[in-house]
Amino acid sequence: MLTQNVLRNNALEISHSERALLESAIERTETYDPGHVAVRQGVEVDVSLLLVEGLMTRHIDAPDGRRHLVGLHVPGDFVDLHAYALKKLDHDVAALTEVRVAVFPHASLEEIQAADNLLTRRLWFLTLLDAAQHRQWIYRLASLNASQRVAHFLCEMNARLLAIAASDGEAFTLPMTQTDIGEACGLTNVHVSRVLRQLRDSNMCSVRGSKVEIIDLKALVSHALFDPDFLFLNSQTAARSTGKGGFI
């Protein structure tokens, strides 16, 4: 099922009937190559996209050509659900890796809104979750030092991937370059390389290519000042994301 990861292991779980209703609203699926801009800033749209496979970014291009990541999406995320209300975005949404998305016409979302008030609230929850994550990204850039920023980002990705069974709490795949991580954390490529070496030498985690190995999750969480509350995970996943729960 294409929507199997939507709200999975979240504080709000959707029912089988709600999932079936979501499935019925999908018009088609599409595959994009890395770098493809799926939604362009300022361009009006009449569909919203659910990420099924791969990673996608929200980003803003500065006048000097530099890309600034303002969000990262994993499978199960609606990458532009707020475009249903806004009709156009103030940033680009692009494929970071090869991705597959499910396309939801806004007309179908209108039908869901008319047919199921509870599911409509679930979808609204997803837009509020996006906003919570965005605020945390602002906090990370404004309040944490370089090492803490990278550690916090890795803790966030571990938690989000735990929620969709793409991390076991000890290792996960993160197909991002050091430049990508730098754009998410407001750091240069050289600075990211230095920080990753420090985290490895401190026996907290190791990043080699796209493989992230967590050596000491509790130490990494403590160093990052990471609190998963902003992700609104269920209690078990939240505990596992900080090393307080068992692995299953």
Summary of the structure (lengths in Angstrom):
residues: 248
radius of gyration: 17.8
end to end distance: 22.5
largest distance: 55.2
contacts: 784
relative contact order: 0.14
helix: 44%
strand: 22%
